[in-house]
Amino acid sequence: MSKRISASDAKNNFGGLLDDVAALGRVDILKHGRLVAVVLAPRMLDSALSGGSVAAQDAVWGEKHMIPPDRARAARIVRDPGKFDED
C-alpha cells in the first residue's frame, strides 16, 4: 500500500510524511502532478533490494512496529479540543 502527496505537503508536514512512511512503507511525492520522489521505509527498501515479497514483509509488521499501521495513522490526527471548561 502506498500514498501520494504533493511536494509542498511533504515539506510543510515532514513529521506526518515520516509517520506515513513508517505505517505504509512507501509514499510517492508529486510536483505539478508528476512523480518526483519516492520515500521508502527500510523494510521496503530491504525487500526491494533482496527481491522479496512486499506482501510477505507487510504480514510481519509487528516485528518492527509497536502498533498497527491503521492505528498509527489515527493516533496522529489532530483534533480541535473545543472549549475547555473554565471554573
N, C-alpha and C positions, 0 to 999 in steps of 0.2 A: 504494500500500500504506500502511496506517496501523496504529496500535497504540492500545489503550485501557488506561489505567491509573487507579488511584484517586487522589484529590486528596492523600491522606496519603502515598502512594508518590511522587507528584510532588514534594511538599515535602521528604520525607526523602532523596530521591535526585535532587536537581536536576541534578547533573552527568550522571547517566545519562539523565535526560529530555532534556537538550540533545544528547547523543550520539545518542539515538534519533531526535530531530527531524532532526538533520543527515543521518542514514543513511536514514530512511524518508520524510522530507518532511512528515509530519503525525503528531501524537499527540493523541488525544482524552482529556480528563481528566474522570473521573466522580466525583460525590459522591453517596453513597447510591444508586448505580445510575443516576443522572440525569446527562446530559451538561451540564457547566457551563463548559467551556472547550475551545478547540482551539488548539494551538500549531503554527504553520506555519513551515517553513523559507523563507528568502527566495525561493528558486526557485519554490516552490509558490505563494507569495503573488503573485509577479510573473505566474505563469501564470494564476492565478485572476482577477487584475485585467485582464489583457490578453485573456482568453477563449481562451487557447491550450490545447493538449492537454497534460495532465499526463503521459501516457504518453510523448509525444514528448520532454518535458523529462527524464524519468527515463532515457530511452535515451542521453542525452548527459551522464550524471552525471560522467564523467571530466574534463569541462571545469572543474568547480568543486570536485571532491573528489579527494583523493590516493589513497584506497584504496576498493575496492568496499564497498557498504553491509553485506553479509553478513560480510565480514572485519572491518569496524569494530566491529560488534556482538560478534563473537567475541573481539576483542582486549581488550574492556573487562570480560570475565567474570573475576571474581576467584576464584582457586583457592587453597585452603589448601596451602601448600608441604609440609606434613607435618613430620616431624622432620628437622632438618639433622644431618649427620654432624659429630660433635664429636671432634676429635683430641686 
